[in-house]
Amino acid sequence: MKKLLRIIPGCLLFALVASMALDLSTAMAQEEESPVADYLEMVESYGPEYAPAFDFFTVSMLWTVMAAALVFIMHLGFATLEAGLTQSKNTVNILFKNVWIISIGLLTYALVGFNTHYPGDFNGWFSIGGPIGDLNADGGSTWGYGGLGLAMTGFGDFIFQAMFAATAATIVSGAVAERVKLSSFMIYSTILVAFGYTIAGSWHWGGGWLNQMENPFYDFAGSTVVHGFGGAAALAAVLILGPRKGKYTKDGKIKPILGHSMPLAAVGVFLLFFGWFGFNGGSVLSANPGPLGLVFTTTALAAAAGGVASIFISWMVLKKPDLSMALNGLLAGLVSITAGADSVSVWSSVIMGAIGGVIVVFSILFFDKIKIDDPVGAISVHGVCGIWGTLAVGIFGGASFVSQLIGVVGVYVFAFVFSLVLFMVIKAIMGVRVAEEEEFEGLDVGEHGQEAYPDFSISSR
């Protein structure tokens, strides 16, 4: 018995060693069949000197899809900001529009938008593209798609740009809130994103005429090509649609129509601020550490400066610290830096953001004075500050001021005319505004047959 007891530990030790050896051999066999093995084989086939480059490509692609996800979060920010700054009786309608915009925006961008936005060789003005195909055809795990300057796969490029695309229509959604006919807006937003935004974008990012000038137009992440386009389109739509009932009295006074939830509005702005790091940071188009760190810093500082400037200016003008002005000041700073986030110094970004914060206050008051009703200040934040941010690159970022001015005029005029004609055609065919009774009762009940806050429906109205 004693001999048996002495043998048992040895047997157990042998069994443990054998088991570990078996597990190790199994793991090694699985590793040979894993993506890690594929990666090592790929690096070996290109040569060990290319291993750091492939690592950079992989990290860049990872950052690109993360940035795309951050831009997606911005659509939640737009939805909550727009809902918070409007009346509770229209909340379902506003959220519904934002669901529609991101959904149809992604689909139309895949169907015609991407290849219209980036048509390749074309006349520099206009080229309608077809559906996307296998965007990994040039090498899903290699530099074949875009090289060092575009360190991502074709699908990475597509999904990042697709998240941008719907932003233009979302800007318009806020400006026309509380009185636009749902079906008309759905048609309008679909065409605007699929064709209007992508054609204008091709002039700059697609290698079109703005990019072919002797001193090329510079708009890093879209102060004009994204935000300005949306702001100009919104202005055209609002002019046709007219103000909300009761906003301006017969004796010329302005009757405030207060938003129902400042907490929602504040959450929306902070979500937009958060997502903007992907909006601007992803526009580096790689994980290049130098530009990436600079872009994050200039973006944050410009937003902060815009917020502080709008707080003090609005406090002086309105005699009270206005939260909605402060929130729009943050956004104004962000729009102002978007065109030059990678090309200006940190203190230049502070100046650009602060001036944007001042501009947005006076712009919102100006549009109200001339009876252009924009419930969320979208025209001022995106349109007016988009102009400032783009021209500022010609002052602080080394771009040609004349080229920047030409780019602003070209994109804004096109966006305004495209939106004006499209909205007029839809108005002639099916109308663009809800009935006065429906507007009074709220679009939630009239358009959707449901309320956002059914337990508080009486008090919330």
N, C-alpha and C positions, 0 to 999 in steps of 0.2 A: 504493500500500500504506500509506504514511504517513497519507493522508487517511482510509483505512478504519479504521486504528487509532485515529484521533482521533474518528471517528464512533461506534465501538463503545461507549465509556464513556457517551456521551450516550444511546445507545439503551438501554443497561442501566439507567441512571438513570430514563429515562422508563418503562421496563417495571416497575421497582420501585415508582415512584410510582403507576402505574396499578393495580398489584396491590394496593397498600395501600389505595387508594381503593375498589377492588372489595370487599376484605375488610371495610372499614369500612361500606360500604353494606349488605353482607350481614349484618353483626353488628347494624346498626341495624334491619334488617328482622326479624331473629330476636328482637331485644329487644322489638319491638312486639308479638310474639306470645308473649312469655315471661310467667311469673308476676310478674316485676318490673313489667312494663307494666300487668298487671291491678291490681297494688297501687297504682301511681301513678294509674291511672284511678279506682280506688275512693276514694282519698284526695281526688282532685279532685272527685269527685261529692259527697262529704260536705262539702267546703270545706277550705281549707288549715289553718284553725284546729283541725281535728280530727286532723291528722297526728300530733301527739305522743300523743294518746289511742290512736290505732290502733297506734302503735309500742309503747306500754305493753301493750296487749292482746296483741300478738304475742309480746312478751318473756314476759308472764305465762303464756301458753299453752305456750311452750317450757319454762319452768320447771316447769309442772305435769306435763308428760309426763316430764321428767327426774326429778322427785320420785317419780313413779309407778315409774320404773325403779329408783330407790334403795329404795323399799319392797319391790319384787320381790326385790332382793338380800337383804333381811332373811329371806326364806324359805330361802335358802341358809344363812344364819347359824343359823336355828333347826335346820335339818337337821344341820349339822356340830356344833353345840353338843350337841344331843340324842344324836347318835351318840357323841361323845367322852365324855360322862358316863355312858354305859351300857356293857354288856359287848360285846365284839367279836362274839360269836355272834348278836347281834341287830341288827347294823349294816345289813344289806340290808333287813330289815323296817322299820327306822326311816326309811331313805332312801326306800323305796317309799311309805310313808305320806305323807311330805312331797311326793313327786311327785303323789300322788293329791289331796292337799288343795288345792294351788295349781291343779291342772287342773280339778277338779270345782268348786272355788270360783269360778273365773272364769266357767265355763259357767252355773252356777246363778244367779250374780249377774246375768248377762245375761238369763236366762230369767224369774226372778221377783224376785231380790234387790234390784236397783236401784230398781224401782218400788214395792217394799215398804218399802225404806229411806227413800225420798223420795216418799210417795204423793200429795203435794199436799194438797188439802182433804180431811180425814178426821176421824173422831171423836176423834183424839188418842191412841188406844190400839192400834188394830188395823186394818190394811187390806192384804190380799194383792194385790200388783201383778202385771201381766202382763209379757211380754217387752219388751225395749227395741225402739224403732223407729228412725226417722231422727232422731238427736239433733242433727243440724245443721239441722233444719227451721226453727228460729227464727233462723237466720243463722250459718252455719259460720265466717264471717270478720267478724262484727260483734258488737256488744254485746247482741244479741237474746236470748241464752240466760240470762245472769245479771247483766248490768250491771257496774258498777264493783266491787261487792263480790264478784263471782264471775267474775273476768276470764279466762274460758276458754270453750271450746266445750262442747256437751253431751257429745261423745265424750271430751273431755279430763276432764271431771268424772267420767264413768263409769269410765274406766280407772284413775284415781287411787283412787277409792273401792273399786273391785273388788280392787285389791291389798291394801287394808285388810281386806277381808271374810274372807279365808281365815285371817287371823292368829288369830282366836278358836279355831278347830279345831286349829291348830298348837300353841297353848298346851296344850290338852288332850292332844295326842299325846305330849308329853314326860312329863306326869304319869302316864299309863297305860302307859308304855313297858315292854317286856320280858315282858308277860303278857297283853296284850289280843289277842283274836281278830281277825285282819285283816279278814275280811268284815264282821264286826259293826261294827268301827271305821269302815269305809268308809261304811256306811249311816248310822251315827251322825253322822259329820262332815259328810256331805252335807246332812242335815236341819238340823243345828245352824247351818251357815253360811247355808243358803238361807232359813230362817225364823226361828230363834231370835235370831241376831245382828241381823238386819235389822229385826225387830219392835222389839227393845229400842233399836236405833239410831234408829228413827223417832220414839221418844218425845222425843228431844233434837234430833238434827240434822234430822229430818223435820218439825219443827214440831209435835210431839205435846205431851202433857200436861206434861212436864218443862220444855218451852220456853214453855208458856202460864201458868206460875205467876206470881204477882205479882212475885216476885223470881226470874227464870228461873235454872234450873240451868245451871252453866257447866262445860264440859269441852272445852277447846280442841281437843285431838287424840286424846282417848280414854283417859285413865287409868282411867275407869270403863266407858265405853261399849264399848271394845275390850278393854283388858287386864283390867279387873275382871270383865267378862262371861266372858272365857276362864278366868280364875282360879276363879270361882265354879262354872262348868260343870265344870272339872277336878276340883274338890273332890267334887262329887256323883258323878262317874264313879269316882273312886278309892275312895270309901266303898263303892260297890257291888262294885267289882272286887276289893278287898282287896289286901294287900301281896304282894310277891314272896316266893316260897318261900325260907325260910332267912334272911329279913331280920330277923325278930324271933324270938329263941329262947324256949323254954318257960319259962325262968327269968326272963324279962322283959328280957334284955339285947338290945342292938342290935348286929347283926352288919353291919358296913359291906360293901356290894357296890360295889367300886371301878369307876369308869369305865376304859375301856381306852385312851383317848388324850387326855391333857390338851392336847397341841398342837391336836388337832381342836377341842376345846372352846374354847380360847383364840381360834383363828381364827374360830369361830362368833360369839363375843361381839364381837370387833372388827368383823366384818361387820355385826352388829346395830347396833353403835354408829354405824358409817358410814351404814347405811340409815336410822337414826333422824333424820338431818338431812333426809331426804326425808319421813319420817313426820310430823315436827313442822313442818319448813319448808314442805312442800307444803300443810299445813293453813292457811297464811296465805291460800290460794286466789287468790293473785296474786303478782306480783313487786314488791309495794310494799316499797321498800327499808328503810323504818324498822322495821316489824314483822319483816321477814325477818332483818335483822341481829340484832335482839334475840333472836328465837327460836333462831337458831343458837348465840348466845352462852350463853343460859340452859340450853339443852340440853347443851352441852359441859361447862359448869361443874358442873351438877347431876350428870352422870355421873362426872366426876372426883371430886367430893366424896363420892359414894356409894362409889366404889372405895376412896378413902383411909380413910373411916370404917369400912367393912367389914374392911379389912385390919387396922387396929389393934384393933377390937373382937374379931374372931375370934382374933387373936393372943393377946389377953389371956385369952379364955375357953378356947381350945383349946390354949394354950401353944405353938403352932407357927403360922407364917404359912401359911394355907390358901389355895391358888390358887383352888379352886372357889368359896370364899366371896368372894374378891376379884372374880372374874368376875361372880358374882351381884350383888355390890355395885355394879358398874358398871351392870348392868341395872336394879337397884333405883332408882338415881339417875335413870335415864332414864324409868322408869315414873312416878316421883314428880313429875317436872317436866312430864309430857305434858299434864296438865289445865290448867296455867297458864303454859305457856312464853311466851305473848305478853302476859301481864298482871302478871307479878311482876318485881321488880328483880333485877339480877344477883346481889346478895348474898343476897337471899331465895332465889334458886335454889340457891345453895350450901348454905344451911341446909336446904332441902327435900331436896336430894340426900343430904346427910350423914345426916339423920334416917332417910331411906329405907335407907341403907347399914347403919345400926345395926339397924333393924327387921328387915331380911331375915335377918340372922344369927340373931337370937333366934327368929324365926318358923320358920326351917328346923329349928332344934334342938327347938322346941316340937312341931311336927308329927311329928318322929321320935319324940319322947318318948311321944306318945299313939298311936303305931303307925299313923300315916297315911303310907303309903309314896309319896313323890314323888321319883323318881330324879334329876330335874334341878332341883328347887326351884321349879317353875313356879307352884304355888299361892301360895307366899310372895312371889316376885318380882312376879307380875302381879296376883294377887288381893289380898294384904295390902297391898303397897305402892301398889296402885291406890286403895285406900281412903284411905291417907295422902295421896297426891298430890291427890286430889279435895278432901278436906277442907281441905288446906293452902291451896287457892285462896280459901277463906273466911277464912283467917287473913292471908295475904300478898297476895292478888290482888284484894281488894275485893268478892268475891262474897258472897252471903248464906250464912252457915255452915249455917243451918237448911235452906235449899234444897239445899245440897250434900249434907247428911246425908240428906235425903229422896231425892235422886237415887241416892245410893249404895245405900240400902236397897231402893229400887224395882228397880233394875237387878240387884243381886246376888241378891235373892230370886227374881226371875223367871228369871235364868240358872240358879240352883241347881235350882229346881223343874222347869224345862223339861228340863234335862240329866238330872235324877234320873228323871223319868217316861219320857223317851225311852230311857235306858239300861236301865231296868227292863223296858220293853216288849220291847226287843231281846233282853235276857237271857231273858225268858220264851219267846220264839219260837225263838231259835237259839243262845242262850248268848253270853257276852261274854269268856270266858276260855279260853285254850288248856289242853290237858291237862297234868298235872304233868310227865309224861315229856317232852313237847314243850318245856315251859318249861326243863327241865333241859338238854336237848340244844341248845336255841337255836331261836328263831323263824326264823332264816335258812334252816335245813335243813327244819324242819317245815312252814313256810308257803310257802317259795319254792324249796326244793330247790337252793339255791346258797349259797356262803359269800362274805363280803366279802374274806377273806384266806385263800384256799385253800392257799397255800404255807406258812402258819403256823398252820393250824387246830388242831394239837395244843397248841402252846405258848401260843396266844392264848386258849385257854379256861381 
